[in-house]
Amino acid sequence: MTGPVAAESPIAEVICIPRAELAQRLRGAELSGLGLRDTETVLEIWTKASGDWTLVQSYPDGLACILAMGEAWEAVPPPPA
């Protein structure tokens, strides 16, 4: 993996640090959802009650990167079965 990459987002660059440290820095946020991106990466959505959200990509080596951040997160209930 290369170093930080410039991004068009509220953050100036992709921030990658150990996942445990990142989870601590996301104070007040809780893991709201996750899914496999491929066999090597997991995408996670962290949200706060205020509506702030953070999209994180985690790797098997313990590294995690913030890909995007935003506000006004709204959970959508699944459709009836």
Secondary structure, DSSP 8 states (H G I E B T S, - for coil): --S--B-SSSSSB-EEEEHHHHHHHSTT-EEEEEEEEETTEEEEEEE-TTS-EEEEEE-TTSEEEEEEEES----------
